[in-house]
Amino acid sequence: MGQIGEAIRTFTDRYLGWVSMPMVRWTDVVEIIIIAFLVYHLLRWVQNTRAWSLFKGIAIILVFVLVAALFDMTTILWIARNVTGIAVTALVVVFQPELRKALEQIGKSNVLAGVLQFDPTRVTSELFSDKTIDELIRAAYEMGKSKTGALIVIQNNDPLTEYELTGIMIDSLVSSQLLINIFEHNTPLHDGAVIVRGNRIVSATCYLPLSDNMELSKELGTRHRAGVGISEATDSFTIIVSEETGRVSVAQNGELSRNIDEDFLRNRLQVLQSKTLEEKKLIFRKGRPKNEKKAD
């Protein structure tokens, strides 16, 4: 047995001596998980912005630089070394809006709030009443029947003050009649978005940021892109009524759900209403409508 052990050690030293297992600490595992998490979300963010096309272009350039390095093309390598610093600065300037949006989303994430939520079933104050839900649904589908285009933004946690200031202040209780009159064709307030905070309509004819998500269907107009755009910039909930088809859609968290029915809209509004966690689970158990679709 001693000879066999000695032979194994000799073989290992001669042929496997270059193999070494690094010491892995628990902090290394945590570090790998954090880096993987950041890279994953970075790639997801890049894919949903104009940076995705730029990313593919940079990948192609890196391939050419790699080929130049393999074949020792000194001129190309010299150009690459001298342009790199300027290119990084140019990228920061060109994609300043996207970088700002990404930092805002990080700042608005309620990670600590979720960790410190000791009582997950506690009742929080409702954003709006059940009567407001009824009025919003009635207005949306009445305007859908007459093919009256509408854009109704409901504030959640993020303030919408900067968007309210682009419109005309109203400060009135939410009612279906008022919403229908606001979006009626050829009226002074029909163009733009209405912003709802709590049970009140605070502003009309508001301008919203347009989404630059390239995955959105080309058939969607400015109204739908504005609804998705405000949902990307804030945690608001937007009801969109198509002027061409009369169909009702909703936008939240950068996602567009199209051609929804009244039950689905009511469920989503009740979740937004900030009921208890158990009530939210009960609402979601009712399921999604069969005709609900995400953006094409």
C-alpha positions in Angstrom: 0.0 0.0 0.0 2.9 2.3 0.7 4.3 1.8 -2.8 1.0 2.5 -4.4 0.6 5.8 -2.4 4.2 6.8 -3.3 3.4 6.1 -7.0 0.3 8.2 -6.8 2.2 11.1 -5.2 4.9 10.8 -7.9 2.4 10.9 -10.7 0.6 13.8 -9.2 3.8 15.8 -8.7 5.0 15.1 -12.2 1.9 15.5 -14.3 -0.6 17.4 -12.1 1.7 19.7 -10.2 0.4 22.7 -12.2 -3.1 22.1 -11.0 -4.0 23.9 -7.8 -7.4 24.5 -6.2 -7.7 28.1 -4.9 -9.1 28.6 -1.5 -12.7 29.7 -1.8 -14.1 31.8 1.1 -17.7 32.6 1.8 -17.0 36.3 0.9 -15.8 35.1 -2.6 -19.2 33.4 -3.1 -21.1 36.5 -2.1 -18.9 38.6 -4.4 -19.6 36.3 -7.3 -23.4 36.5 -6.7 -23.3 40.3 -6.4 -21.3 40.6 -9.7 -23.6 38.2 -11.5 -26.7 40.1 -10.3 -25.3 43.4 -11.4 -24.2 42.1 -14.8 -27.6 40.5 -15.4 -29.5 43.7 -14.7 -27.0 45.7 -16.6 -27.6 43.5 -19.7 -31.3 43.7 -19.2 -31.2 47.5 -19.0 -28.9 47.7 -22.1 -31.2 45.5 -24.1 -34.2 47.7 -23.5 -32.5 51.0 -24.5 -30.7 52.4 -27.5 -27.5 51.2 -25.9 -28.3 47.6 -27.2 -27.4 48.6 -30.8 -24.3 50.4 -29.6 -23.3 47.4 -27.5 -23.4 45.2 -30.6 -21.4 47.8 -32.6 -18.8 47.8 -29.8 -18.6 44.0 -29.9 -17.9 44.1 -33.6 -15.1 46.7 -33.1 -13.6 44.6 -30.4 -13.5 41.6 -32.7 -11.6 43.6 -35.3 -9.1 44.8 -32.6 -8.6 41.2 -31.4 -7.8 40.2 -35.0 -5.4 43.1 -35.3 -3.7 42.0 -32.1 -3.4 38.4 -33.4 -1.8 39.5 -36.6 0.2 42.4 -35.0 -1.4 45.2 -37.0 0.4 48.0 -35.3 -1.4 50.9 -36.9 -4.9 49.6 -36.0 -3.7 48.9 -32.4 -2.2 52.4 -32.1 -5.5 54.0 -33.2 -7.5 51.8 -30.8 -5.2 52.8 -27.8 -5.5 56.5 -28.6 -9.2 56.5 -29.3 -10.3 54.5 -26.2 -10.2 57.3 -23.7 -12.1 59.7 -26.0 -14.7 57.0 -26.8 -15.5 56.4 -23.1 -16.1 60.1 -22.5 -18.3 60.3 -25.7 -20.4 57.3 -24.5 -21.1 59.0 -21.2 -22.2 62.2 -22.9 -24.3 60.5 -25.5 -26.1 58.1 -23.1 -26.5 60.6 -20.2 -30.3 60.3 -20.3 -30.2 56.5 -20.1 -27.6 56.5 -17.3 -29.7 59.0 -15.4 -32.8 56.9 -15.8 -30.9 53.8 -14.6 -29.6 55.6 -11.5 -33.1 56.9 -10.7 -34.5 53.4 -10.9 -31.9 52.2 -8.5 -32.7 55.0 -6.1 -36.4 54.3 -6.3 -36.1 50.6 -5.6 -37.5 49.7 -2.2 -35.0 47.0 -1.3 -34.6 48.1 2.3 -38.3 48.7 2.7 -38.9 45.1 1.6 -36.3 43.8 4.1 -37.7 45.8 7.0 -41.3 44.9 6.3 -41.9 43.1 9.6 -45.6 42.7 9.3 -46.3 41.6 5.7 -50.1 41.6 6.1 -50.5 45.0 7.6 -53.1 47.4 6.1 -51.7 50.5 4.5 -53.6 53.6 3.6 -55.4 53.3 0.3 -54.3 55.4 -2.6 -57.9 55.9 -3.7 -61.4 54.7 -3.0 -63.4 51.9 -4.6 -65.7 54.7 -6.0 -62.6 56.1 -7.8 -62.0 52.7 -9.3 -65.5 52.4 -10.6 -65.3 55.9 -12.1 -62.0 55.2 -13.9 -63.3 51.9 -15.3 -66.6 53.5 -16.4 -64.8 56.3 -18.1 -62.3 54.1 -19.9 -64.8 51.8 -21.5 -67.3 54.5 -22.3 -64.5 56.3 -24.2 -63.6 53.0 -25.8 -67.1 52.6 -27.2 -66.9 56.0 -28.8 -63.2 55.6 -29.8 -62.2 58.6 -27.8 -58.5 58.5 -27.2 -57.4 58.9 -23.5 -54.3 58.8 -21.3 -54.9 58.6 -17.6 -51.8 58.4 -15.3 -52.4 57.3 -11.7 -49.7 58.3 -9.2 -48.3 55.6 -6.9 -45.3 56.4 -4.7 -43.2 58.4 -7.0 -44.2 62.1 -7.2 -45.3 63.3 -10.7 -45.0 67.1 -9.9 -42.7 67.8 -12.9 -45.2 66.3 -15.3 -48.2 68.0 -13.6 -46.5 71.4 -14.1 -46.5 70.8 -17.9 -50.4 70.8 -17.9 -53.3 72.7 -16.5 -54.2 72.3 -12.9 -57.7 71.1 -12.2 -57.9 69.6 -8.7 -61.3 67.9 -8.9 -62.7 64.7 -7.7 -62.4 61.8 -10.1 -65.6 61.2 -12.0 -66.3 59.4 -15.3 -68.3 62.4 -16.7 -65.4 64.8 -16.1 -62.8 62.4 -17.6 -65.0 61.9 -20.7 -65.5 65.6 -21.1 -61.8 66.3 -20.8 -60.9 63.8 -23.6 -63.8 64.7 -25.8 -62.7 65.7 -29.4 -62.0 69.3 -30.1 -62.1 70.4 -26.4 -59.3 72.6 -25.0 -58.0 69.8 -22.6 -58.3 66.7 -24.7 -54.7 66.7 -25.9 -52.2 65.2 -23.5 -52.5 63.2 -20.3 -54.6 63.5 -17.2 -52.8 62.9 -13.9 -54.7 61.4 -10.9 -53.5 61.6 -7.4 -55.6 59.8 -4.8 -59.2 60.5 -5.5 -58.6 63.7 -7.4 -57.7 64.7 -10.9 -54.8 67.2 -10.4 -53.8 68.1 -13.9 -54.7 67.7 -17.6 -53.0 68.2 -20.9 -49.8 67.0 -19.4 -46.7 66.1 -21.5 -45.2 62.7 -20.8 -41.8 61.2 -21.9 -41.9 58.8 -24.8 -40.5 55.3 -24.5 -37.6 54.4 -26.7 -38.2 50.6 -26.1 -37.5 49.1 -29.5 -39.5 46.0 -28.6 -42.8 47.9 -28.7 -45.0 47.2 -31.7 -44.6 49.6 -34.6 -48.3 50.0 -34.9 -48.5 51.7 -31.5 -48.8 55.5 -31.6 -47.6 58.3 -29.5 -50.3 57.8 -26.8 -49.2 54.3 -26.1 -45.5 55.2 -26.1 -46.1 58.0 -23.7 -48.0 55.6 -21.4 -45.1 53.2 -21.4 -42.6 56.1 -21.1 -44.1 57.4 -17.9 -44.2 53.9 -16.5 -40.5 53.5 -17.2 -39.6 56.7 -15.5 -41.9 56.3 -12.4 -43.9 53.6 -10.6 -47.2 55.1 -11.9 -50.0 53.2 -13.5 -51.4 54.4 -16.8 -54.7 53.6 -18.5 -54.6 54.1 -22.3 -57.7 54.2 -24.6 -56.9 53.8 -28.3 -58.5 56.4 -30.6 -58.2 54.0 -33.6 -59.6 50.8 -32.1 -61.2 51.9 -28.8 -59.3 49.1 -27.0 -58.1 49.7 -23.4 -54.5 49.1 -22.4 -52.5 49.6 -19.2 -48.8 50.4 -18.7 -46.8 49.7 -15.5 -43.1 49.1 -14.8 -42.3 49.6 -18.5 -44.7 46.8 -19.6 -47.8 47.3 -21.8 -50.8 45.1 -21.4 -53.1 45.5 -24.4 -56.8 44.8 -25.1 -57.8 44.2 -21.5 -61.3 43.7 -20.1 -63.0 45.4 -17.2 -62.3 42.6 -14.7 -58.6 42.7 -15.4 -58.4 46.5 -15.1 -60.4 46.3 -11.8 -58.0 43.7 -10.4 -54.9 45.8 -11.3 -56.4 48.9 -9.8 -57.3 47.1 -6.6 -53.7 45.9 -6.3 -52.5 49.4 -6.8 -55.0 50.6 -4.2 -52.5 49.2 -1.6 -54.6 46.7 0.1 -53.1 44.0 2.4 -50.7 41.4 1.0 -53.3 38.7 1.5 -55.9 40.7 -0.4 -53.4 41.2 -3.3 -52.7 37.4 -3.4 -56.5 36.8 -3.6 -56.8 39.3 -6.4 -54.0 37.7 -8.4 -55.4 34.2 -7.9 -58.3 35.2 -10.2 -55.9 35.0 -13.1 -55.1 37.1 -16.1 -57.7 37.6 -18.9 -57.3 35.4 -21.9 -57.3 38.4 -24.3 -54.6 40.2 -22.3 -51.4 40.6 -24.4 -48.0 42.2 -23.7 -46.5 44.6 -26.2 -45.6 43.0 -29.5 
